[in-house]
Every structure is written in C-alpha cells, then in structure tokens.
C-alpha cells in the first residue's frame, strides 16, 4: 500500500488490514455459442454439457478463466480448450465464426446477440456471477472529486447489488 493510486477496482477480493472495500458491480457470465450451434436452439444447458465442446477461454491467469474453471471442475467437467484469447472482442469473433463456445460477460455481448451473430444459452441450474469492488486505503486522503465519484458509484452499484 504505497498510496500511488487513489482507488482500485478489483474482481477478486483479498482481505488487507486498513483497506476500505465497496461493492460496486455484479455481472452475469453467460455461455455464448455460434447462432447455428445445436445449443442455440434448446432451452438451456448444464455445465456438464460443455464437456467435449471446443471451448474458447480467457488467457491463463485471468480472473474470468479461474472462475469458469472452478465452476466446471466442481461439476467434474474438463473443458476442451481450443484457444486462449486475451480480450472480449477476439473471443466474440471466434465464437461468431464457429471456432467454439465461450463464457463471457453478459454486458459485453449484447450488440452481437442483438445482431444475431451469437446466441446466449442459459445455464439450467445456476447462474455464473462475478463481482467487482472499489478499494482504497482507509488512511488515503480523498479529494472532493474522489468523494463525489464514490458517491455516484455507490448509487449506481445499488442497481447491481439489489
């Protein structure tokens, strides 16, 4: 904690003494498939249905990848990763072009779903959620601008955490 940054945004929460943690955003991760995939025409899938399917994963070390792998491993499923990509746009394009399935933030795929380029397939028994937090050190001086930002962020976060 060198006080080099005013605020931090984290998705993985670790407890540190003196750290103020503010819940900010909760988002759903969804399965996306090419529009012509057999999953696109059903009512939903289980995590076990992903076994044997070509899967496009986030890069090793990504919090999203770790969450997905943790969820599927709990179900005894091993993903058939055919590609590791480091950004959402590349993942969406790969799925759109039929290279595999992926699990991605529901927020970042809305345009492609609306255009019919990919389909969201619901998980039948559970949702996959990811959380984000704003953090700062309790001894950090917060300017009026930072305090105003935190006030707005806290009002916006109510929408996501209700």
Wavefront OBJ file of the C-alpha trace (Angstrom):
o trace
v 0.000 0.000 0.000
v 2.238 2.751 -1.288
v -0.593 5.290 -1.805
v 0.271 5.590 -5.504
v -3.368 5.216 -6.574
v -6.458 6.890 -5.213
v -8.767 3.961 -5.891
v -8.629 0.442 -7.197
v -11.172 -1.726 -8.993
v -10.826 -5.422 -8.250
v -12.785 -8.520 -9.029
v -11.002 -10.785 -6.634
v -11.277 -9.796 -3.015
v -8.417 -10.315 -0.613
v -8.545 -9.013 2.916
v -5.938 -6.450 3.839
v -5.895 -4.517 7.058
v -6.810 -0.900 6.518
v -8.488 -1.463 3.159
v -11.927 0.027 2.553
v -13.970 -2.244 0.279
v -17.084 -1.005 -1.516
v -19.251 -3.433 -3.522
v -19.573 -1.948 -6.994
v -20.833 -4.285 -9.680
v -22.177 -7.778 -10.029
v -22.344 -9.189 -13.514
v -23.506 -12.422 -15.020
v -21.203 -14.539 -17.130
v -23.079 -16.320 -19.909
v -22.432 -19.099 -22.371
v -22.255 -17.839 -25.948
v -22.441 -20.082 -28.980
v -22.477 -19.562 -32.741
v -26.017 -18.884 -33.995
v -26.100 -22.219 -35.828
v -24.873 -24.352 -32.903
v -27.212 -27.072 -31.600
v -27.202 -25.439 -28.125
v -28.638 -22.247 -29.669
v -31.989 -23.915 -30.255
v -32.531 -25.542 -26.863
v -33.884 -24.265 -23.570
v -30.546 -24.339 -21.792
v -27.547 -26.430 -20.841
v -25.824 -27.706 -17.745
v -22.129 -27.196 -17.120
v -21.687 -30.903 -17.835
v -22.916 -30.294 -21.397
v -19.725 -28.322 -22.047
v -17.594 -31.485 -21.869
v -16.158 -32.302 -25.290
v -17.229 -28.985 -26.827
v -14.481 -26.790 -28.322
v -14.065 -24.002 -25.776
v -12.511 -20.572 -26.211
v -11.068 -19.453 -22.884
v -9.672 -16.254 -21.482
v -5.895 -16.207 -21.043
v -4.276 -18.181 -18.240
v -4.255 -16.065 -15.074
v -7.462 -14.214 -15.957
v -9.950 -13.983 -13.074
v -12.741 -14.884 -15.510
v -10.937 -18.030 -16.586
v -10.244 -19.010 -12.988
v -13.920 -18.579 -12.057
v -15.111 -20.614 -15.054
v -12.592 -23.394 -14.448
v -13.509 -23.526 -10.753
v -17.235 -23.839 -11.550
v -16.843 -26.576 -14.173
v -14.275 -28.527 -12.147
v -16.735 -28.632 -9.216
v -19.091 -30.457 -11.593
v -16.329 -32.864 -12.632
v -16.107 -31.368 -16.117
v -12.904 -30.778 -18.026
v -13.087 -28.094 -20.702
v -11.706 -28.832 -24.154
v -9.852 -25.528 -24.566
v -9.001 -24.989 -28.228
v -7.915 -21.368 -27.928
v -6.817 -18.870 -25.251
v -7.604 -15.239 -26.014
v -6.850 -12.118 -24.013
v -9.773 -9.879 -24.925
v -13.528 -9.989 -25.270
v -13.655 -8.779 -28.880
v -11.421 -11.626 -30.052
v -13.484 -14.153 -28.109
v -16.753 -12.884 -29.586
v -15.330 -13.021 -33.130
v -14.012 -16.549 -32.619
v -17.410 -17.752 -31.382
v -19.216 -15.890 -34.151
v -17.000 -17.688 -36.696
v -17.781 -21.118 -35.270
v -14.442 -21.840 -33.615
v -16.002 -22.802 -30.287
v -18.128 -21.786 -27.328
v -17.189 -19.381 -24.568
v -18.335 -17.907 -21.281
v -18.233 -14.136 -21.227
v -19.799 -11.117 -19.523
v -23.439 -10.673 -20.478
v -22.828 -6.915 -20.755
v -20.133 -7.130 -23.422
v -22.023 -9.414 -25.817
v -25.345 -7.555 -26.099
v -24.607 -5.998 -29.505
v -23.637 -9.316 -31.098
v -26.697 -11.049 -29.609
v -28.933 -8.248 -30.915
v -27.434 -8.650 -34.387
v -27.942 -12.420 -34.294
v -24.212 -13.119 -34.588
v -24.083 -15.251 -31.424
v -26.648 -16.694 -29.044
v -26.703 -16.695 -25.265
v -27.574 -20.115 -23.912
v -28.782 -20.115 -20.302
v -27.376 -22.463 -17.712
v -30.276 -24.541 -16.425
v -29.384 -24.929 -12.775
v -27.249 -21.984 -11.842
v -26.041 -18.559 -12.809
v -22.380 -17.733 -13.035
v -21.813 -14.393 -11.328
v -18.712 -12.235 -10.970
v -18.341 -9.323 -8.569
v -16.270 -6.159 -8.667
v -15.289 -3.893 -5.805
v -13.831 -0.414 -5.370
v -10.998 -0.323 -2.856
v -8.884 2.314 -1.189
v -6.746 2.555 1.908
v -8.534 3.950 4.936
v -5.689 6.468 5.501
v -5.731 7.733 1.920
v -6.759 11.382 1.537
v -9.870 11.504 -0.645
v -10.273 14.721 -2.609
v -13.729 16.171 -3.149
v -13.620 14.784 -6.704
v -12.888 11.257 -5.467
v -15.591 11.544 -2.785
v -18.090 12.704 -5.433
v -17.115 9.776 -7.659
v -17.558 7.323 -4.778
v -20.970 8.809 -4.033
v -22.122 8.332 -7.651
v -20.556 4.864 -7.844
v -22.305 3.816 -4.663
v -25.678 4.973 -6.019
v -25.074 3.123 -9.286
v -23.927 -0.005 -7.502
v -27.259 -0.234 -5.681
v -28.820 -1.128 -9.046
v -26.471 -4.102 -9.472
v -26.491 -5.422 -5.897
v -30.203 -5.373 -5.113
l 1 2 3 4 5 6 7 8 9 10 11 12 13 14 15 16 17 18 19 20 21 22 23 24 25 26 27 28 29 30 31 32 33 34 35 36 37 38 39 40 41 42 43 44 45 46 47 48 49 50 51 52 53 54 55 56 57 58 59 60 61 62 63 64 65 66 67 68 69 70 71 72 73 74 75 76 77 78 79 80 81 82 83 84 85 86 87 88 89 90 91 92 93 94 95 96 97 98 99 100 101 102 103 104 105 106 107 108 109 110 111 112 113 114 115 116 117 118 119 120 121 122 123 124 125 126 127 128 129 130 131 132 133 134 135 136 137 138 139 140 141 142 143 144 145 146 147 148 149 150 151 152 153 154 155 156 157 158 159 160 161 162
